[in-house]
Amino acid sequence: MAFELIKTGTPGLDQVLKGGLRKNSCILVTGAPGTGKTLMALQFIYYGAKDYNENGIFITTEESLEVLHQSGKNLGMDIQSMVSKGKIFIVQKPIATLKGGLSSIKGLMESIKEYNIKRVALDSLIFFEYLYPRFDGNKMEFRRQVLIFMQQMRKAGVTFLVVSERSITDFDRLEYDMMDFVFEGIIMLSRIRKGSYFERVVTVAKMRGQDHSLDVYPLTIGHDGLKVLFDQTPFSLVEKEEGSGFK
């Protein structure tokens, strides 16, 4: 069955995904701190609105609105202009004041319908722990509630991207959490040591029902944002292969 792909907003990532993300899918962007997860989610929302006319909501539980606006500006994104035009909505939900309950879901769904939202990004996964506090300790019921939430996103015609932290990001020692299997796609970001510094890298661990590359690619963050160097191999990986004696 044919399905529609949408652009990620991160240069090079669409090539790794062989076209982009499946429309109306739920994707997890996970990895260590400082690898570019929040930036990837922000670009997904910003460039979706700016270049593809898909209104978006970015929900943050950790960064202040001022920090997001300034970070975006430093990386080539005029977020405020998109907010002023009603193309992007930034929602701040600090963990210290976040309350769970159906009212939070109802408000979000009403906004999606009212403003013709096509993309939603959530930074981070911990938001669900506060949205469904009564299921704390009951992992299966918690997972079921998250699945119901995602089904609501799909019914609303939304492509949903969620950010999460991961303690182990060595691709050779990865451990998968139960929540990983809830998502249709997992994009993993990590750092690989190269001499005295680390190199950012990305790989697509899974993308259900869609062909994609399984290789590991370098990431760069510059004045024009996050990019995937899809036509290169991480130098650190090249060095490991050379050191192994294989030709």
Number of C-alpha atoms within 10 A of each C-alpha: 3 4 9 10 17 16 20 22 24 19 16 19 26 19 16 23 22 14 17 20 21 22 18 23 21 25 24 27 25 26 23 18 15 12 22 24 25 23 19 22 25 28 23 21 28 30 21 22 23 19 10 12 12 19 25 31 26 20 22 22 19 15 14 14 13 9 10 18 15 14 16 21 16 14 16 12 21 16 24 17 12 18 17 10 9 13 22 26 23 20 15 16 17 15 14 9 9 13 16 16 12 11 11 12 14 11 10 16 15 11 14 21 12 9 15 16 22 24 25 25 26 24 24 21 18 16 22 16 15 18 19 17 13 13 15 11 9 9 12 12 14 19 17 12 16 19 16 12 13 20 16 14 22 17 9 16 18 24 22 23 27 23 22 20 17 17 11 14 18 14 16 7 8 11 13 10 9 10 15 15 13 17 20 16 23 22 19 23 28 26 21 18 12 14 8 5 8 12 17 19 21 28 22 20 16 20 20 14 11 16 12 19 16 13 12 22 24 24 23 15 14 10 11 13 20 22 18 22 20 20 10 11 14 19 15 16 16 10 11 12 12 11 10 8 7 7 6
